[in-house]
Structures are given as structure tokens and as C-alpha cells.
Amino acid sequence: MSDAAKTNESNEAIVTNSALPPKKPTIAALRYEDSAATQALIEAFAASLKAKGHSIAGVVQTRLRESAGSRPRIVLRDLENGAIYPISQDLGPGSSACNLDAGELALACGAIERAARRGVDILAISKFSKQEAEKGGLCDAFRIAMATRTPVVSGVSPHFLAEWAEFAGDVATFVTPEIGALEEWWNGLERRAH
């Protein structure tokens, strides 16, 4: 056997023997029926991690009423600085058009992306739902988190589970929507990091 062939065989053995272990899930996906309860859970989990000294960024979805008698607007609230991104627009009485404010959604997405690039311990991305299933919404925030290997906690709409599976693959795992289950998932990530 020539020296080149021996070297090739040796290199193939090294590659085969040093295969990386399968990627561990870094996204805690919370399958939800009640979106508001899931958002409150994500916010409570974020607060518990902050209290332990972890850096967390991202957004949770909530509803705000601007004045008495007005319809509540859907907003994304930034967990780092409290900034509000109103993602629903008031199109007036009787309107049946889509009231999503794509510009505000893009601003929120950009804030999450910057935090991931800057480096934080964990990101909250409010949810994977219709916009994300159509490859829009907060998809870029998820992608940057995956690329930077930043752990994420997010809600996943039960109506878009197939799209979620295709999008997130094996980097996500469903976690029971309870604070204890999220803490167990987080502790598992920390153990693997050391």
C-alpha cells in the first residue's frame, strides 16, 4: 500500500472515530393551548433566571389597552429594556383586514438578533405561529439563535406542529409548560456546558 493510501485510510479512521455527538436540543418548545398563560410562563422563567444572574433577552407577547373603552392591542415586550413593539394596528371599526404591523414585528426580531450576536445566556422568542410557519415573523431570530447556539424558550402553536418540526428539527425539544420542567431543561443544558 502506498504512503498516500495509508494516509487516506488513517484520515478516514480519524474522521469516523471522532464523529461529533448528536446536537443536543437548545430550544425548549412549549406546546400551548392558552397563549397568554404560555407567555406569562416564559416571562416568569426569564425572571427566575435573571434573579440567578443569567442574562436573558427576547420578547413576550401581551395585550395592552391604550385607553378606557379601546380594544386591547397585541404587543411584544422586550425583556431586557421594556421596549414595546405594537404588532397589531387599529384599522378602524368594521375592518376585517389583517391588522399585523409587520414593521414592528421586524423591529422586535432585529432586537432579538442583536442580543443573540452580542451574546446572552438565553433568549425568549414569544412563539412560533402562523407568521413563522410561513417563514416570516420571528423566523430570523430563531435562525440567529440556532447559528450562535444560544438557548431559546418559546411557545409553539398546536396548529403549526408539522411546520415547527420541519423548521427546528433536532435542535428543539418539547418541554412540559411548567416552571419546574423549564428549570430541569435549563439545568440539563448547564450540566452539558461544563
N, C-alpha and C positions, 0 to 999 in steps of 0.2 A: 504494500500500500504506500502511495506517495506521501510526502510530508504534507502537501496541501490537502489531500483526502483525510489524513489523520487529524489535521487542524479543523477541518469542516465537521468531522464526526465529533470531535471534542466540543466544539462550539454548540452543536445541536444538543448534546447531552447537557451542557450547562443551561441552555435555554429551557429544555424540558424539565430539568431538576429544580430550576429556580423560578418556576411559574408563580406569579403573584397569587395570593389567596383571593377568593372571590370578594368583590367590593361589598363592604357592609352597608346596610341601609342608613343613609344620613338624613332622610326625610321621614318625620313622624306624621303620617296622614291620619286625620281624624274624620272618619265617615260620619256625616251628620244628617239628622232629620230636622233638627232645630238649629238654624244658622246662628241666631242670636246667642243661644246657650254655648255653642262652639266658640264663637268669638270671645265671649266672656271667659271661657276656659283658657283659651290661648293667652288672653291678657293676664289672667291670674297666674298662669305658668311663667310668663315673662317676668311678672313682678317678683315671683319667688326666686327666680334665677338672679335677677338684679340684686335682690336682698343678700344673695350669697356672693356677690362680687363679680358676676359674669356680665359681659357686655352683650346686649341684645338690641337688635334694630328690626325694623319692619313695620307693618301696618295691620290693624284690625278694623273690621267693618262695624259700623254702628249707625244709628239713626239720630239725627238732630232736628229739633223743631226750632225754627228761627224766630217765630213769634206765636203768641196765643192764637189758636184757630188755623194756623198754617199747617200744611201737610208736612210730615217729617221728611227730611231729605236723607238719602243714603250717603254716608261719608266714610272715607278711610282716615283713621287717626294714626299718626306716626308715633311709635312707641318711644323714640329717642327724644324728640323735641316737642311733641304735642301738636305738630302741624296738622291741619285739617285739609283733606282733599275731597271736596264735594263731587261725588261721581254721578249724582243724579241731578238733572236740571228740571226746573219748573217750566213746563211747556204750556201752562195755562189750563183753564177748566175745559174738560171735554176732549183733550188731546189723547190720542191713542198711539202716538208715535213712540219709538224707543227714546227714553229720556236719559240714556247713558251719556255722560260727559267724558268722551274719550281723551280729551286733553288733560283733564285732572287725573284720570287713571294713568296716563303716560307719565305725569309728574311723580305720582306715587311710586310707580315702577322704577323710575330713574333714581329716586331716593334710596330704594332698597338695593339697586345695583351698585350705587356708590358705596353704601355701607359694606356690601359683600367684598368689594375691591379693596376697601380701606382695611378690612379685617375686623370682624366681630366674632364672638363665640357662637352665636346662634341667630337665625333670622326667623321672624314671624311673617308669613305671607298669608294674608287673610283666608283665601280659599282658591280652590281650583273648581271653576264652574263653567257656565256657558261660554263666556268670552275666551277663557283659557282652552276649552275643548275645541274652539275654532281657531286655535293657535295665536290668539291675541291676548288682551288683558294683561295679566301679570306673568305671562309665559317667560319673557326675557329675564325677569327677576329670578324665577326658578332656574333658568339655564345658567345664569351667572353664579348662583349658589352652588349648583352642581359642579361647574367648572372650577370654582375656588374651594370646593369640598367643605362648604360652610353648612353645618347642620340647619335644618329647617323644620318648623312645626307649621302645619297648615290644615285647614278643613278641606274636605273633598265632597262635592255634591254627589248624592247617590244616583243622580240622573246621568252622570258622566264617568262612571267607573271604568268602562272599557277605554275611553279616551285617556283617562288617568293612567291606566296600566300601560298603554302604548307610550305615553309621554314619559312617565317616570321610571318604568322598568324596575330593575332590581335595586335601585338606589333608594327606594321608598318601602316603608312597611306600615301596615295599618296598626294603629295603637288604639286601645280602648279609650274613648273620650272621657277620661277621668284624670285628675291631677296626679294620683298615685302611679298610674300607668305611664304617664308622661315622665315623671321623675325616674321611674325604673328604666325607661328607654334612654334618658339622658345619662344616668349613671352608667349604663352599659357602654355608651359612646365614650365617656370619660375613662373608663377602665381600659378600653381598647387603645386609647390615645397614649397611655403610659406604658 
